[in-house]
């Protein structure tokens, strides 16, 4: 083997932000923008690189390097250099909040299998274990939901305590979704830290806000599973409101001015919207039960100078590819 190309999708959190860290179920979707990892034969004078450590390691996040190490610990060392192209998950110099480090972890572990002549798509559950281990070593407080989406693909129903058992769901017929980029990258770690601080400084407020958020998240998941688009739209709106209330209590800008504007426009058009991910920027999801409502929302975004992203949810998970 002299060259392999492995890709993994970006992700969007559909529901369960913050409460997934406390054990609630979450929904996360793989999207059709893909990060690519290229493995090529290591130069002879660089073949002594540490096991699992790419000689070109500066271009990969530490989670991805560790995911490679876990894969090689199970399968044996691979004499390859890894390079990464995450441009599809960016808008110019800005990350879109589509989970580049998770996609890199899945792709790097998958490259180890591909180098050995195996099809990564046939071993996604195994790759998930390695990618989760790499992420947990760097960010043990994370949920791992984005790793599951990047590895398995599709629409993933996820629980932190049973991450390796994440299951796929079908997108409900008649539920329309639009993705809006706020133009501002979010700092997830800062927002999560503020929410955790609230749990210490005012436990009663934390419990109340998280309870409301969990109720909204559970309601959305139930509507999604039942295929009830009208209920899903209402629950999405309640989910966004609850995220905003949590942010207010924690003095964290979870629902920014831009995200609030998206939510107001969605309501006006008969739908509901919420931040995707920790909030503070990145993207919002707006849900509708009629195509004409979604069309009115798209027109409203154009008038309000809100940027829509053309994304398809439910993309394939990690796989070997050519480009």
C-alpha angles and dihedrals in degrees: 000000000000103000139016131179118203127175136191129191129247118240144226123204108231099185142340101063113170094355090069086069088060094051103273122137119259137194119221129174132208112228132210096252109096137201114218129212119193120201117198133175111281115246112256093246091052099046091105094071114138115272110279094002112117112222084224090051095136089076095054126069115248091249089061094048090051092047087055090050092052091049092049092047087060100038107023134262121306120211095221139119116224127215126180137214113193096160093116090063093055140073103216107303093345128092113231094215093252097135105262096172092052092049090048091052093051093045095046092052090044090053090061090058093043091051088057091052096259126132108243091206089063092054104043095130090054091047090049090060092052094044092048090050091052092050095045091052091057101031110018091170093063123102099228092224092124090051090054092051094047091050105036100029125203124070107323128205103207140187120183095222091053100034096144090055096056112147134209126241133194120247109252117254111248098022110121122196132191124193119216124193112213094203092237123096114224129230100223096181092056093050094046090049091054092050090049089050089055089057088060101037098042112011093174093055090045093052093047095049094043092048091055091047093049091050090053092046092049090048091053092048092049092050091047093051091045091049092236105149095181093055091044091056092050091047092049090055091048089047091056092046090051092050089052092050090050090051092049091052093047095042087239122136095231094146105041126193090266093050090048090052091053091051093049092049092048091053091049089054094049099261141090133245139195139173116271109226126355094334122223090118131320111098142338129208121219119195129202137177096210130052091223091056090052089049091052089050092052090051090049091051090054091050092048094046092244114152118234119206118217101226133151115213122218099043125171117279127235113331144157112258144164130233 
